[in-house]
Amino acid sequence: MSAEPGKGALAFGAGDSIYVPAHGTNAEDVDYQLGGAHPGGFPPKAEIPLDDMLAVLEQFLRTNQRPTGVEWVAAY
């Protein structure tokens, strides 16, 4: 499955666990081009509206910690 326009994907790793947004919309794995070079797979529920993804990314860049602007659930 490919990324949909107007959406982004988030996943957060902590230890051996991967977390995704609780309100993620993709039911299957989704591929994104990472850095414009290589495809990267994201698990189900990782895809969210682009505005939400950018807000969470901005918070992560400011704090260097798992963002609190989204509710996280275990991906696996």
C-alpha positions as CSV (number, residue, x, y, z in Angstrom):
1,M,0.0,0.0,0.0
2,S,1.3,3.5,-0.8
3,A,1.0,6.7,1.1
4,E,-2.1,8.8,0.5
5,P,-1.8,12.5,-0.3
6,G,-2.3,14.8,2.7
7,K,-1.1,12.1,5.1
8,G,2.1,11.3,6.9
9,A,3.2,8.4,9.0
10,L,4.5,8.2,12.6
11,A,6.1,5.4,14.6
12,F,8.0,5.7,17.8
13,G,10.4,3.1,19.0
14,A,11.1,2.5,22.7
15,G,13.1,-0.5,23.7
16,D,11.8,-3.5,21.7
17,S,8.4,-1.9,21.2
18,I,7.0,0.2,18.3
19,Y,4.2,2.6,19.0
20,V,1.8,4.2,16.5
21,P,-0.9,6.9,16.8
22,A,-4.2,5.5,18.2
23,H,-6.1,7.4,15.6
24,G,-4.0,6.1,12.7
25,T,-6.0,5.3,9.5
26,N,-4.2,2.7,7.5
27,A,-5.3,-0.9,8.1
28,E,-2.2,-2.5,6.4
29,D,1.5,-1.7,6.2
30,V,2.2,1.5,4.2
31,D,5.4,2.5,2.4
32,Y,6.9,6.0,2.4
33,Q,10.0,7.3,0.7
34,L,12.4,8.1,3.5
35,G,14.7,11.0,2.7
36,G,13.7,10.7,-0.9
37,A,15.9,7.7,-1.3
38,H,14.7,4.4,0.1
39,P,11.2,3.1,0.8
40,G,10.4,2.6,4.5
41,G,7.5,0.5,5.8
42,F,5.2,1.7,8.5
43,P,2.9,-0.6,10.5
44,P,-0.9,-0.4,10.5
45,K,-2.3,2.8,12.3
46,A,0.8,4.8,11.6
47,E,-0.8,7.0,8.9
48,I,-2.4,10.2,10.1
49,P,-3.4,13.6,8.6
50,L,-0.3,15.6,7.6
51,D,-1.1,18.5,9.9
52,D,-1.2,16.2,12.9
53,M,2.1,14.5,11.8
54,L,3.9,17.8,11.4
55,A,2.7,19.0,14.9
56,V,3.9,15.8,16.5
57,L,7.3,16.0,14.6
58,E,7.7,19.6,15.7
59,Q,7.2,18.6,19.4
60,F,9.7,15.8,19.1
61,L,12.3,18.1,17.6
62,R,11.9,20.5,20.4
63,T,11.9,18.0,23.3
64,N,13.8,15.0,21.9
65,Q,11.1,12.8,23.7
66,R,8.1,10.9,22.7
67,P,5.5,13.5,21.8
68,T,2.4,13.9,23.9
69,G,0.4,15.5,21.2
70,V,-0.9,12.1,20.1
71,E,-2.1,9.0,22.0
72,W,0.2,6.1,21.3
73,V,-0.6,2.4,21.1
74,A,1.6,-0.6,20.6
75,A,1.9,-1.6,16.9
76,Y,2.6,-5.2,17.6
